[in-house]
Amino acid sequence: MSLATAIAVYFVLWWVVLFAVLPWGVHSQEESGEVAPGTDPGAPTVPALWRKLLWTTIVSGIIFAFGALLFHYRIVTLEKLAGWLGVPW
């Protein structure tokens, strides 16, 4: 895998993981009982975005490293994936 491909795969993976991590630990204003006037009651009270960005980087790094090892050592190849999914190769 070339460096450009690795960066592109990590970039896409990072964004997918971010959207999975965003709901972690969210408490709405309505749940906390402190709804600010003019805001949506479902808006988070403390979004903790820096912590979520850190977790996103850690989780996506682990997933990327695992996938890169599978690719590098040819444990999973396109031919094997096609066979597992029943797609003629």
Secondary structure, DSSP 8 states (H G I E B T S, - for coil): --HHHHHHHHHHHHHHHHHHHTTTT--BHHHHT---TTS-TTSBS---HHHHHHHHHHHHHHHHHHHHHHHHTTSS-HHHHHHHHT---
